[in-house]
Amino acid sequence: AEVFEEFHLSAAEKTTIGMDSDGYIRNMLNKALGDDKAAGLLDRILHNSDTSGIESLKWMDPSSVAELVANEHPQIIATIMVHLEPDQASAVLTKLPERTRNDVLLRIATLDSVQPTALHELNDVLTKLLSGNAMQKKSIRGGIKTAAEILNYIGSTQEAILESVRAQDAELAQKIMDEMFVFEDILAVDDRGIQLVLREVQSESLIVALKGASEEMREKIFKNMSQRAAEMLREDLEAKGPVKLSEVEAEQKEILKVVRRLSDEGQIVLGGKGEDAYV
């Protein structure tokens, strides 16, 4: 980030790029990193958003983060969680007590944005190094989509958390569920999309993932393979002994990462709820 910031200042002072340096840098970073990652970096470069305290948590293991935040107010924990990657946030949540975990997820789902002063105070607690900037723009994190992304990475406790949210706000729980994408949702991907996914998935990973899949899902996969490949996969599935549920879920999540990436790249279309129909 420091290199980009130096480039930004230098360009503004010494080159014609400086005439619209923010726009130029934004365009180049979007192309290089993608919109989401570029947005986070641009927040720090162009808006002087210092989130060093939260950034440091991203390098810690989930158990350490959970221990660090365990005694904080659920609203503070929720604010921290939405600034972590979904898989890390879900791992941290599973380390927290059930009551706290459920409360935090509910707060994440109803969190629209984080005021800059609140973000500075949070970082001050974590690092003792930050100063405020009233002109800094809001950090737009949290909300239903973030809650759904975190829940997608949580294993066996997922339903219990949703039930807790549903007990307090049934409509909110349904909105979270509508945003979630689980392994069986791959059934809604068309045949061409399935074939693209299969090209990027290792055979052993697919075998383990399908051990916990429905017969309908298995048939969807078989019909998008050559006859010989499908026969071999059937044989491998039959020969494969019992597999731990945690291993099945782990491989399914890896395949879902491929599906989401291909969807983000526009190579496949997810037939999820709320999407426009094709006619």
ABEGO torsion letter per residue (X at the ends): XAAAAAAAAAAAAABAAAABAAAAAAAAAAAAAEAAAAAAAAAAAAAGBBAAAAAAAAABBAAAAAAAAAABBAAAAAAAAAABBAAAAAAAAAABBAAAAAAAAAAAAABABBBAAAAAAAAAAAAGABBBBAABBBBBBEEAAAAAAAAAABBAAAAAAAAAAAAABAAAAAAAAAABBBAAAAAABBAAAAAAAAAABBAAAAAAAAAABBAAAAAAAAAABBAAAAAAAAAAAAABBBBBAAAAAAAAAAAAAAAAAAAAAGABBBABBGBBBBX
